[in-house]
Amino acid sequence: MAQGLINRDDINLVRERSRLDEVVAEHVTLRTAGIGSMKGLCPFHDEKTPSFNIRPQLGQWHCFGCGEGGDVISFVQKINHLSFVEAVELLAGRYGIQLRYEESSSGGGRGDRPDFGTRRRLLDAHAIAEEYYCEQLAGPAAEVGRRFLTERGFDREAAERFGVGFAPEGWDSLTSVLRGRGFTEQELVASGLVSQGQRGVYDRFRGRLVWPIRDITGNTIGFGARRLLESDKGPKYLNTPESPIYHKSNVLYGLDLARKEISRQRRVVVVEGYTDVMAAHLAGVTTAVASCGTAFGADHVKIVRRVMGDSNPSSGLQLNADGRGLSGEVVFTFDGDAAGQKAALRAFDEDQKFVAQTYVAVEPEGMDPCELRIARGDQAVVDLIEARKPMFEFAIRSAISQVDLDTVEGQVSALRMAAPVVARIRDRAMRPEYARRLSGWLGMDERTVLRAVHDASRSEERAGRHADEPLSTERPGTPAASAGEQPAVPVARLADAVGPRDPVGQVETQSLAVMMQTPHLLDTETVAALPDDAFHVPALQSVWDVMLAAGTLLDATEGTLHPARYLEQVLEIAGETVRPLIVEIANLDLPARDEEGLQRLANSLLARLSELSITREYSVLKQRLQRTDPSDGERYQEILGRLAQVQEKRRALRQSVE
């Protein structure tokens, strides 16, 4: 879906008005941890000792355990598995900020993404529609809908859990409700809740059970409707059409309910329909989702990868103690018929875009999860998923099942179909074993099969497709989709830069911390006197380079620029390697109990940093003097003079401290 750029000033306004402590406190129990700092258990990794810090005044958070960190927008992105734009819009809605969208530099505009006000109106219309449909499910006219649910093992509580409702048969039942709530005909048509006829608009869904389709944050953006009445000549399932807020290739039904478990378990189960999602969740498979009116495709892969954190470049074939892949699992369920096999082979094409291992779970008698739960109960659904088979094994067997293996022609044809499948297994170490299995399934010589797989691998590579590497859906280094969004990079850690027994490194680290956290406590002249190469630790010097490049540190020390705004300016120009280090330092706890103690610490650190810098300069000049021939009088005297100046600077500094 094309996305416009959010106005940069509006993004900054969202950062300024969003209360980081309020947002984080919804997910983390926070306690005071020193001046301007709060601490809690990290929501992004398991820990028993709190290492997750936030600094509300700076608008920054950092976990000293896992190394994650950022501002309020990045926190909302990570905790809710959202894109940058979605996170900004979520916070803007929460804090009442009107967003403006701009055309992209490529001239493509913002495509079909609505402005924030329009999006809010369409979401409000869907919220009203969902409430209305749910109310109608309890009425006499909805008996046919309640019977449909009961026959499939869903009681009233299940219907409420998934928001299932009923659309009355009338042509303008919902339309009248929405008009009464102030929605215009133009808004109704844009929402997809009504259809346009020759005599005006009318309800799109009539006499049907309806399931709300929600985005990852839980906002209802569309509906799926199941035909119930014989008089209804429409399709069995009718979905909301493409709209400014609903794009079927970017939506997975049930993801709003499943996302936390998907992230925790690092497993997603892809089923085929709304009732299958319901059945799976009620049976205990709480990571089930389904595509909406379209095949599972590349955009769905991107969504799942984001929620699972599927970005590790390894092959993902190591296993946990329970046999589950360390980099996660994607399990597809399909009917056992020919259509189901075809769908599974299409899914195999998407397998290459995952780092996680992909599997297929097919019920031998052809039952889907909903039918299986009705026939054999909840445990049967769980067992179906646990009996999953690797996607490539299923794809190989499906390919060779299409021919007669009792003939030489059939064996050769099957080998030609199956060898490319084996060649595309991402872990090269597994290909020879599956080639040997394939030779057994075909009844062919092992060397012949291995040669065919090898030839298929070379063909894949010549075509530019590396079979052992997943195709990335987000290439590092490409322009971000919107202002402020950045591709993922390795996280730099302070512990890797400064050792715990490095006193100079500790002084330099804490000096940078006070400059970022409380620059107004520092003496402007002392800061201005620090040289460009004031830091001995290379990583910290890189941070100092960025701070100098921002050009407004002295404004912050004079109190004319808020520390949070100064830090934003530093982060805006920081490279992707040094940015995590800046965030970590900005969240570092300093050894001071109160404001007075912090002031003393700041003075002491800056004096010590200045002294270290002067000492290094003195050492360099002294070595240079030793290398200079006294006969070179002019050069020799110049160095002596500079040495005297440095000594005087050091003497003056010590006197000022005393």
C-alpha positions as CSV (number, residue, x, y, z in Angstrom):
1,M,0.0,0.0,0.0
2,A,1.4,3.4,-0.9
3,Q,2.0,5.6,2.0
4,G,2.5,9.3,2.1
5,L,5.1,11.1,4.2
6,I,3.9,12.5,7.5
7,N,4.9,16.1,7.9
8,R,8.1,16.2,9.9
9,D,6.9,19.0,12.2
10,D,3.8,16.8,13.1
11,I,6.1,13.9,13.9
12,N,8.1,16.1,16.2
13,L,4.9,17.3,17.8
14,V,3.8,13.7,18.4
15,R,7.2,13.0,20.1
16,E,6.8,16.1,22.3
17,R,3.2,15.6,23.4
18,S,3.3,11.9,23.9
19,R,4.0,10.9,27.5
20,L,6.6,8.2,27.4
21,D,5.9,7.2,31.0
22,E,2.1,6.9,30.3
23,V,2.6,4.8,27.2
24,V,5.2,2.5,28.8
25,A,3.3,2.1,32.0
26,E,0.5,0.3,30.1
27,H,3.0,-2.5,29.5
28,V,5.6,-2.2,32.2
29,T,5.4,-1.7,36.0
30,L,7.7,1.3,36.6
31,R,9.4,2.5,39.7
32,T,11.6,5.5,40.4
33,A,15.3,4.7,39.8
34,G,17.2,7.9,40.5
35,I,16.9,11.5,39.3
36,G,14.7,11.7,36.2
37,S,14.8,7.9,35.6
38,M,12.3,5.1,36.0
39,K,12.9,1.3,35.8
40,G,11.0,-1.9,35.2
41,L,11.2,-5.4,33.7
42,C,11.9,-5.3,30.0
43,P,8.8,-6.2,27.9
44,F,11.0,-7.4,25.0
45,H,13.0,-10.2,26.7
46,D,12.6,-12.4,29.8
47,E,14.4,-11.1,32.9
48,K,14.1,-11.2,36.7
49,T,16.1,-8.1,37.5
50,P,14.8,-4.8,36.0
51,S,17.1,-3.4,33.3
52,F,14.6,-1.4,31.3
53,N,15.1,2.3,31.9
54,I,13.1,5.3,30.7
55,R,13.8,9.0,31.0
56,P,10.5,10.8,30.6
57,Q,12.1,14.3,30.4
58,L,14.3,13.2,27.5
59,G,11.6,11.0,25.9
60,Q,14.0,8.1,25.7
61,W,14.0,4.4,26.8
62,H,16.7,1.8,26.8
63,C,17.1,-1.8,28.1
64,F,20.6,-2.5,29.4
65,G,19.8,-6.2,29.2
66,C,18.8,-6.7,25.5
67,G,20.2,-3.4,24.1
68,E,16.9,-2.2,22.6
69,G,16.1,1.5,23.0
70,G,14.6,4.6,21.3
71,D,11.9,7.1,21.7
72,V,8.1,6.9,22.3
73,I,7.4,6.1,18.6
74,S,9.9,3.3,18.5
75,F,8.5,1.8,21.7
76,V,4.9,1.8,20.3
77,Q,6.3,0.3,17.0
78,K,8.0,-2.5,18.8
79,I,5.4,-3.3,21.5
80,N,2.6,-3.3,19.0
81,H,4.5,-4.6,16.0
82,L,3.6,-1.5,13.9
83,S,5.2,0.4,11.1
84,F,6.6,3.9,11.8
85,V,3.5,5.5,10.2
86,E,1.1,3.3,12.1
87,A,2.8,4.1,15.4
88,V,2.8,7.8,14.7
89,E,-0.9,7.7,13.8
90,L,-1.7,5.7,16.9
91,L,0.0,8.2,19.2
92,A,-1.5,11.2,17.3
93,G,-5.0,9.8,17.8
94,R,-4.3,9.2,21.5
95,Y,-3.0,12.7,22.1
96,G,-5.4,14.6,19.8
97,I,-2.8,15.7,17.2
98,Q,-3.9,16.4,13.6
99,L,-1.5,14.9,11.1
100,R,-0.6,16.3,7.7
101,Y,0.7,14.2,4.9
102,E,3.0,15.3,2.2
103,E,3.9,14.0,-1.3
104,S,6.9,11.8,-1.5
105,S,10.1,13.1,-3.2
106,S,9.5,10.6,-6.0
107,G,6.4,12.5,-6.9
108,G,4.2,9.5,-6.2
109,G,2.2,11.3,-3.6
110,R,0.7,9.5,-0.7
111,G,-1.2,7.1,-2.9
112,D,-4.4,5.7,-1.4
113,R,-3.5,6.5,2.3
114,P,-6.2,8.9,3.6
115,D,-5.5,12.0,5.6
116,F,-5.7,11.4,9.4
117,G,-9.1,13.0,9.8
118,T,-10.7,10.9,7.0
119,R,-9.1,7.8,8.4
120,R,-10.5,8.6,11.9
121,R,-14.0,9.1,10.4
122,L,-13.9,5.8,8.6
123,L,-12.7,3.9,11.7
124,D,-15.5,5.5,13.7
125,A,-18.1,4.4,11.1
126,H,-16.8,0.8,11.4
127,A,-16.9,0.9,15.2
128,I,-20.5,1.9,15.0
129,A,-21.3,-0.8,12.4
130,E,-19.6,-3.5,14.6
131,E,-21.6,-2.5,17.6
132,Y,-24.8,-2.4,15.6
133,Y,-24.2,-5.9,14.0
134,C,-23.4,-7.4,17.5
135,E,-26.7,-6.1,18.9
136,Q,-28.6,-7.6,15.9
137,L,-27.2,-11.1,16.6
138,A,-29.4,-11.3,19.7
139,G,-32.6,-10.5,17.8
140,P,-35.3,-12.9,16.4
141,A,-34.2,-12.3,12.8
142,A,-30.7,-13.6,13.6
143,E,-31.9,-17.1,14.6
144,V,-30.4,-18.6,11.4
145,G,-27.1,-17.0,12.3
146,R,-27.0,-18.2,15.9
147,R,-27.9,-21.7,14.6
148,F,-25.0,-21.6,12.1
149,L,-22.6,-20.7,15.0
150,T,-24.0,-23.4,17.3
151,E,-23.7,-26.1,14.7
152,R,-20.0,-25.2,14.4
153,G,-19.4,-25.3,18.2
154,F,-19.4,-21.6,18.9
155,D,-21.5,-20.3,21.8
156,R,-22.5,-16.8,22.7
157,E,-19.3,-16.2,24.6
158,A,-17.2,-17.2,21.5
159,A,-19.2,-14.9,19.3
160,E,-18.6,-12.0,21.6
161,R,-14.9,-12.8,21.9
162,F,-14.5,-12.5,18.1
163,G,-17.1,-9.7,17.6
164,V,-19.3,-11.8,15.4
165,G,-22.6,-10.1,14.5
166,F,-25.6,-10.2,12.1
167,A,-26.5,-7.9,9.3
168,P,-30.3,-7.6,8.9
169,E,-32.0,-8.3,5.6
170,G,-33.1,-4.7,5.2
171,W,-31.6,-2.6,2.4
172,D,-30.8,0.4,4.6
173,S,-30.7,-0.8,8.2
174,L,-27.1,0.1,8.8
175,T,-27.2,3.0,6.4
176,S,-29.9,4.7,8.4
177,V,-28.0,4.3,11.6
178,L,-24.8,5.8,10.2
179,R,-26.7,8.7,8.6
180,G,-28.3,9.3,12.0
181,R,-24.8,9.6,13.5
182,G,-23.8,12.3,11.0
183,F,-22.0,10.4,8.3
184,T,-22.3,11.7,4.8
185,E,-23.1,9.6,1.7
186,Q,-19.6,10.2,0.5
187,E,-18.1,8.8,3.7
188,L,-20.5,5.8,3.6
189,V,-19.4,4.9,0.1
190,A,-15.7,5.4,1.0
191,S,-16.1,3.1,4.0
192,G,-17.2,0.1,1.9
193,L,-20.1,-0.5,4.4
194,V,-22.6,0.5,1.7
195,S,-22.9,0.0,-2.1
196,Q,-23.8,2.6,-4.7
197,G,-27.0,1.9,-6.7
198,Q,-29.0,3.8,-9.3
199,R,-31.3,5.0,-6.5
200,G,-28.7,5.8,-4.0
201,V,-26.7,3.8,-1.4
202,Y,-27.8,0.6,0.3
203,D,-26.3,-1.8,2.9
204,R,-23.5,-4.0,1.5
205,F,-24.2,-6.8,3.9
206,R,-27.7,-8.1,4.3
207,G,-29.0,-11.3,6.0
208,R,-25.5,-12.5,6.8
209,L,-23.3,-13.3,9.7
210,V,-20.5,-10.8,9.8
211,W,-17.0,-11.0,11.3
212,P,-15.1,-7.7,12.0
213,I,-11.7,-7.6,10.3
214,R,-9.3,-5.6,12.5
215,D,-5.9,-4.1,12.0
216,I,-3.0,-5.2,14.3
217,T,-4.0,-2.5,16.9
218,G,-7.6,-3.8,17.1
219,N,-9.3,-1.1,15.0
220,T,-12.1,-2.6,12.9
221,I,-11.4,-1.7,9.2
222,G,-13.7,-4.1,7.4
223,F,-16.0,-7.1,7.6
224,G,-16.3,-10.6,6.2
225,A,-19.9,-11.8,5.7
226,R,-21.2,-15.4,5.4
227,R,-24.3,-16.2,3.3
228,L,-27.1,-17.9,5.3
229,L,-30.3,-17.5,3.4
230,E,-31.4,-19.5,0.3
231,S,-32.8,-16.2,-1.1
232,D,-29.3,-14.7,-1.1
233,K,-27.8,-15.3,-4.5
234,G,-24.5,-13.6,-3.7
235,P,-21.1,-15.3,-3.1
236,K,-20.7,-17.6,-0.1
237,Y,-18.4,-15.1,1.5
238,L,-18.5,-11.4,0.8
239,N,-15.8,-9.1,2.1
240,T,-15.4,-5.3,2.4
241,P,-14.1,-4.0,-0.9
242,E,-10.7,-2.2,-1.0
243,S,-11.0,1.1,0.7
244,P,-8.8,3.9,2.1
245,I,-8.4,1.9,5.3
246,Y,-8.8,-1.7,4.1
247,H,-6.4,-3.5,1.8
248,K,-6.9,-7.3,1.9
249,S,-3.3,-8.0,1.0
250,N,-2.1,-6.1,4.1
251,V,-4.6,-7.7,6.6
252,L,-4.6,-11.0,8.5
253,Y,-7.8,-11.9,10.3
254,G,-7.2,-12.6,13.9
255,L,-3.8,-10.9,14.1
256,D,-5.0,-8.4,16.7
257,L,-5.8,-11.4,19.0
258,A,-2.8,-13.5,18.1
259,R,0.1,-11.0,17.8
260,K,1.3,-11.2,21.4
261,E,1.3,-15.0,21.4
262,I,3.0,-15.0,17.9
263,S,5.7,-12.8,19.3
264,R,6.1,-14.8,22.4
265,Q,6.0,-18.3,20.9
266,R,7.7,-17.3,17.6
267,R,5.1,-19.3,15.8
268,V,2.2,-18.4,13.5
269,V,-0.4,-20.8,12.2
270,V,-2.1,-19.8,8.9
271,V,-5.6,-21.2,8.4
272,E,-8.1,-20.6,5.7
273,G,-11.1,-18.9,7.1
274,Y,-12.8,-17.0,9.9
275,T,-14.4,-20.1,11.6
276,D,-11.0,-21.9,11.4
277,V,-9.4,-19.0,13.3
278,M,-12.1,-19.1,15.9
279,A,-11.8,-22.9,16.3
280,A,-8.1,-22.8,16.5
281,H,-8.0,-20.1,19.2
282,L,-10.8,-21.8,21.2
283,A,-8.8,-25.1,21.0
284,G,-5.7,-23.4,22.4
285,V,-3.9,-22.6,19.2
286,T,-3.7,-18.9,19.9
287,T,-1.4,-18.0,17.1
288,A,-3.9,-18.7,14.3
289,V,-4.6,-16.1,11.6
290,A,-6.1,-16.1,8.1
291,S,-5.9,-14.1,5.0
292,C,-9.0,-12.2,4.0
293,G,-10.4,-13.0,0.5
294,T,-7.0,-13.5,-1.1
295,A,-4.2,-16.0,-1.1
296,F,-1.4,-15.6,1.5
297,G,1.2,-13.5,-0.3
298,A,4.3,-11.4,0.0
299,D,2.7,-8.5,1.9
300,H,1.3,-11.0,4.5
301,V,4.9,-12.5,4.8
302,K,6.1,-9.0,5.6
303,I,3.5,-8.6,8.4
304,V,4.2,-12.0,9.9
305,R,8.0,-11.4,9.8
306,R,7.5,-8.1,11.7
307,V,5.4,-9.6,14.4
308,M,7.7,-12.7,14.8
309,G,10.9,-10.7,14.6
310,D,11.9,-12.9,11.7
311,S,15.1,-11.1,10.8
312,N,17.9,-13.3,11.8
313,P,20.0,-14.1,8.7
314,S,20.8,-17.6,9.9
315,S,19.1,-20.6,8.3
316,G,17.0,-21.0,11.3
317,L,17.4,-24.7,11.5
318,Q,18.6,-25.1,15.1
319,L,16.0,-26.4,17.5
320,N,15.0,-25.7,21.1
321,A,14.6,-28.4,23.6
322,D,11.0,-28.8,22.5
323,G,12.0,-29.3,18.9
324,R,10.8,-25.9,17.8
325,G,13.0,-23.7,15.6
326,L,15.0,-21.0,17.3
327,S,14.1,-18.5,14.6
328,G,10.4,-19.4,14.7
329,E,7.9,-21.4,12.7
330,V,5.2,-20.7,10.2
331,V,2.6,-23.5,10.0
332,F,0.2,-23.5,7.0
333,T,-3.0,-25.6,7.3
334,F,-4.8,-26.7,4.1
335,D,-7.6,-29.0,3.1
336,G,-6.3,-32.3,1.9
337,D,-8.0,-32.0,-1.6
338,A,-6.3,-30.9,-4.8
339,A,-7.1,-27.3,-4.2
340,G,-5.4,-27.5,-0.8
341,Q,-2.3,-29.0,-2.3
342,K,-2.2,-26.3,-4.9
343,A,-2.5,-23.6,-2.1
344,A,0.3,-25.3,-0.2
345,L,2.6,-25.2,-3.2
346,R,1.8,-21.5,-3.7
347,A,2.8,-21.0,0.0
348,F,6.1,-22.8,-0.7
349,D,7.0,-20.0,-3.1
350,E,6.6,-17.6,-0.1
351,D,8.8,-19.9,2.1
352,Q,11.9,-18.3,0.6
353,K,11.0,-15.0,2.1
354,F,11.0,-16.3,5.7
355,V,14.0,-16.9,7.9
356,A,11.7,-19.0,10.1
357,Q,11.1,-22.6,9.2
358,T,7.8,-23.3,7.3
359,Y,5.6,-26.3,7.8
360,V,2.3,-27.8,6.5
361,A,-0.4,-29.4,8.6
362,V,-3.0,-31.3,6.6
363,E,-5.7,-33.5,8.2
364,P,-5.7,-36.9,6.5
365,E,-9.4,-37.0,6.0
366,G,-9.5,-33.4,4.6
367,M,-11.1,-31.7,7.6
368,D,-10.3,-28.1,8.3
369,P,-9.7,-27.0,11.9
370,C,-13.3,-26.0,12.5
371,E,-14.6,-29.4,11.2
372,L,-11.9,-31.2,13.2
373,R,-12.9,-29.5,16.4
374,I,-16.5,-30.4,15.9
375,A,-15.7,-34.0,15.1
376,R,-13.0,-34.8,17.6
377,G,-12.6,-31.9,20.1
378,D,-10.0,-29.3,20.9
379,Q,-7.0,-31.6,21.4
380,A,-7.4,-32.9,17.8
381,V,-6.8,-29.4,16.5
382,V,-3.7,-29.0,18.7
383,D,-2.4,-32.5,17.6
384,L,-2.9,-31.5,13.9
385,I,-0.6,-28.5,14.3
386,E,2.0,-30.5,16.3
387,A,2.0,-33.2,13.6
388,R,3.2,-30.6,11.1
389,K,5.6,-31.6,8.3
390,P,8.4,-29.4,6.8
391,M,7.0,-27.4,3.9
392,F,9.6,-28.7,1.4
393,E,8.8,-32.3,2.3
394,F,5.2,-31.7,1.6
395,A,6.0,-29.8,-1.6
396,I,8.2,-32.7,-2.8
397,R,5.6,-35.4,-2.1
398,S,2.9,-33.3,-3.7
399,A,5.0,-32.8,-6.8
400,I,5.7,-36.5,-7.3
401,S,2.2,-37.6,-6.4
402,Q,1.0,-36.2,-9.7
403,V,2.7,-38.8,-11.9
404,D,2.7,-42.6,-12.3
405,L,5.9,-43.7,-10.6
406,D,5.6,-47.3,-11.9
407,T,6.8,-46.1,-15.3
408,V,10.3,-44.8,-16.3
409,E,8.6,-41.8,-17.9
410,G,6.8,-41.0,-14.7
411,Q,9.9,-41.3,-12.6
412,V,11.9,-39.0,-14.9
413,S,9.0,-36.5,-14.9
414,A,8.7,-36.6,-11.1
415,L,12.5,-36.0,-10.8
416,R,12.3,-33.0,-13.0
417,M,9.5,-31.5,-10.8
418,A,11.0,-32.5,-7.5
419,A,14.7,-31.7,-8.0
420,P,14.1,-27.9,-8.1
421,V,12.1,-28.1,-4.8
422,V,15.0,-29.9,-3.1
423,A,17.4,-27.4,-4.6
424,R,15.5,-24.5,-2.9
425,I,15.8,-25.9,0.6
426,R,17.6,-23.0,2.3
427,D,19.9,-25.1,4.5
428,R,22.4,-26.7,2.1
429,A,23.3,-29.3,4.6
430,M,19.8,-30.8,4.4
431,R,19.7,-31.1,0.6
432,P,21.7,-34.3,0.3
433,E,19.5,-36.1,2.8
434,Y,16.3,-35.0,1.1
435,A,17.9,-36.0,-2.2
436,R,18.5,-39.5,-0.8
437,R,14.9,-39.7,0.4
438,L,13.7,-38.5,-3.0
439,S,15.6,-41.3,-4.6
440,G,13.8,-43.8,-2.4
441,W,10.4,-42.3,-3.1
442,L,11.1,-42.4,-6.8
443,G,12.9,-45.7,-6.9
444,M,15.8,-44.2,-8.7
445,D,19.6,-44.3,-8.3
446,E,20.8,-42.0,-5.6
447,R,23.6,-40.5,-7.7
448,T,21.2,-39.6,-10.5
449,V,18.9,-37.7,-8.1
450,L,21.9,-36.0,-6.4
451,R,23.1,-34.9,-9.8
452,A,19.7,-33.6,-10.8
453,V,19.4,-31.6,-7.5
454,H,22.9,-30.2,-8.1
455,D,22.0,-29.1,-11.6
456,A,18.8,-27.5,-10.3
457,S,20.8,-25.6,-7.7
458,R,23.1,-24.2,-10.3
459,S,20.2,-23.1,-12.4
460,E,18.6,-21.3,-9.5
461,E,21.9,-19.5,-8.7
462,R,22.4,-18.5,-12.3
463,A,18.9,-17.0,-12.2
464,G,20.0,-14.8,-9.3
465,R,18.1,-16.8,-6.7
466,H,20.3,-18.1,-3.9
467,A,18.5,-21.1,-2.6
468,D,20.0,-21.0,0.9
469,E,19.2,-17.3,1.5
470,P,15.7,-16.0,2.2
471,L,14.6,-13.2,0.0
472,S,14.4,-10.1,2.1
473,T,11.2,-8.0,1.9
474,E,13.1,-5.0,3.3
475,R,16.5,-4.3,1.8
476,P,18.9,-2.5,4.2
477,G,19.9,0.9,3.1
478,T,16.8,1.6,1.0
479,P,14.9,4.8,1.7
480,A,12.4,4.5,4.5
481,A,8.7,4.5,3.8
482,S,8.2,7.7,5.7
483,A,10.0,10.4,7.5
484,G,11.9,9.0,10.5
485,E,11.6,5.3,9.6
486,Q,14.9,3.6,9.5
487,P,16.0,0.0,8.5
488,A,17.1,-2.3,11.2
489,V,20.9,-2.3,12.0
490,P,23.1,-4.2,14.5
491,V,22.8,-2.7,18.0
492,A,26.0,-1.2,19.3
493,R,26.5,-1.9,23.1
494,L,28.3,0.3,25.6
495,A,29.7,-2.7,27.3
496,D,31.5,-3.6,24.0
497,A,33.1,-0.1,23.9
498,V,34.0,0.5,27.5
499,G,35.3,-2.2,29.9
500,P,34.0,-2.2,33.5
501,R,37.6,-1.6,34.8
502,D,38.4,1.2,32.5
503,P,38.4,4.3,34.7
504,V,39.0,6.7,31.8
505,G,36.2,5.1,29.8
506,Q,33.8,5.4,32.7
507,V,34.6,9.1,33.1
508,E,34.1,9.7,29.4
509,T,30.9,7.8,29.4
510,Q,29.4,9.6,32.4
511,S,30.5,12.9,31.0
512,L,28.6,12.3,27.8
513,A,25.6,11.2,29.9
514,V,25.4,14.5,31.8
515,M,25.8,16.4,28.6
516,M,22.8,14.6,27.1
517,Q,20.6,14.4,30.3
518,T,21.3,17.6,32.1
519,P,23.3,20.0,29.9
520,H,21.9,23.0,31.8
521,L,24.0,22.0,34.8
522,L,27.3,22.4,32.9
523,D,29.5,25.4,32.6
524,T,29.2,26.7,29.0
525,E,32.8,28.0,28.8
526,T,34.2,24.7,30.0
527,V,32.2,22.7,27.5
528,A,33.2,25.1,24.7
529,A,36.9,24.6,25.7
530,L,36.7,20.9,25.1
531,P,38.7,19.9,22.0
532,D,37.2,18.1,19.0
533,D,39.2,15.0,20.0
534,A,38.3,15.1,23.7
535,F,37.6,11.3,24.0
536,H,40.1,8.5,24.2
537,V,37.6,5.6,23.6
538,P,36.9,5.5,19.8
539,A,33.1,4.7,20.1
540,L,32.7,7.6,22.6
541,Q,34.6,9.9,20.3
542,S,32.1,8.9,17.6
543,V,29.3,10.0,19.9
544,W,31.1,13.3,20.6
545,D,31.6,13.9,16.9
546,V,27.8,13.6,16.4
547,M,27.1,15.9,19.3
548,L,29.5,18.5,17.9
549,A,28.0,18.1,14.5
550,A,24.5,18.9,15.8
551,G,25.9,22.3,16.7
552,T,23.6,23.3,19.5
553,L,25.2,21.8,22.6
554,L,26.1,25.3,24.0
555,D,22.5,26.3,23.5
556,A,21.5,23.4,25.7
557,T,24.1,24.2,28.4
558,E,22.8,27.8,28.4
559,G,19.3,26.6,29.0
560,T,17.9,28.1,25.8
561,L,17.3,24.6,24.2
562,H,15.5,21.8,26.1
563,P,17.6,18.7,26.6
564,A,15.0,16.5,24.9
565,R,15.0,18.7,21.8
566,Y,18.8,18.7,21.8
567,L,18.9,14.9,22.0
568,E,16.4,14.7,19.1
569,Q,18.7,16.9,17.0
570,V,21.7,14.6,17.9
571,L,19.7,11.4,17.0
572,E,18.4,12.9,13.7
573,I,22.0,13.2,12.3
574,A,23.4,10.1,14.0
575,G,24.4,7.2,11.8
576,E,22.7,3.9,12.4
577,T,25.7,2.3,14.1
578,V,26.2,5.1,16.7
579,R,22.5,5.9,17.3
580,P,21.8,2.9,19.7
581,L,24.9,3.9,21.7
582,I,23.6,7.5,22.1
583,V,20.3,6.1,23.3
584,E,22.0,3.9,25.8
585,I,24.2,6.7,27.2
586,A,21.2,9.0,27.4
587,N,19.4,6.4,29.6
588,L,22.5,5.7,31.8
589,D,21.9,6.0,35.6
590,L,24.3,8.5,37.2
591,P,25.7,8.1,40.8
592,A,23.8,11.0,42.3
593,R,20.9,11.0,44.8
594,D,19.5,14.5,44.3
595,E,19.9,17.6,42.1
596,E,22.6,19.0,44.3
597,G,24.6,15.8,44.1
598,L,24.1,15.7,40.3
599,Q,25.4,19.3,40.0
600,R,28.6,18.3,42.0
601,L,29.0,15.2,39.8
602,A,28.6,17.2,36.6
603,N,31.2,19.7,37.7
604,S,33.6,16.9,38.7
605,L,33.1,14.9,35.5
606,L,33.6,17.9,33.3
607,A,36.8,18.9,35.2
608,R,38.1,15.3,35.0
609,L,37.3,15.1,31.3
610,S,39.1,18.4,30.7
611,E,42.1,17.3,32.7
612,L,42.3,14.0,30.7
613,S,42.1,15.9,27.5
614,I,44.9,18.3,28.6
615,T,47.0,15.4,29.8
616,R,46.8,13.7,26.5
617,E,47.6,16.9,24.7
618,Y,50.6,17.4,27.0
619,S,51.8,13.8,26.4
620,V,51.6,14.2,22.6
621,L,53.6,17.5,22.7
622,K,56.2,16.0,25.0
623,Q,56.8,13.1,22.7
624,R,57.0,15.5,19.8
625,L,59.6,17.5,21.6
626,Q,61.7,14.4,22.2
627,R,61.6,13.7,18.5
628,T,62.6,17.2,17.5
629,D,66.2,18.2,17.1
630,P,67.2,21.1,19.4
631,S,69.2,22.5,16.5
632,D,65.8,23.2,14.8
633,G,65.5,26.2,17.1
634,E,62.2,27.7,15.7
635,R,60.3,24.4,15.7
636,Y,61.8,23.4,19.1
637,Q,60.8,26.7,20.7
638,E,57.3,26.5,19.3
639,I,56.7,23.1,20.9
640,L,58.1,24.3,24.2
641,G,55.8,27.3,24.1
642,R,52.8,25.1,23.5
643,L,53.8,22.8,26.4
644,A,54.0,25.8,28.7
645,Q,50.5,26.8,27.6
646,V,49.1,23.3,28.3
647,Q,50.7,23.2,31.7
648,E,49.1,26.6,32.5
649,K,45.7,25.3,31.4
650,R,46.1,22.3,33.6
651,R,47.2,24.4,36.6
652,A,44.3,26.8,36.1
653,L,41.8,23.9,35.9
654,R,43.1,22.4,39.1
655,Q,42.8,25.7,40.9
656,S,39.2,26.2,39.7
657,V,38.3,22.7,41.0
658,E,39.9,23.4,44.4
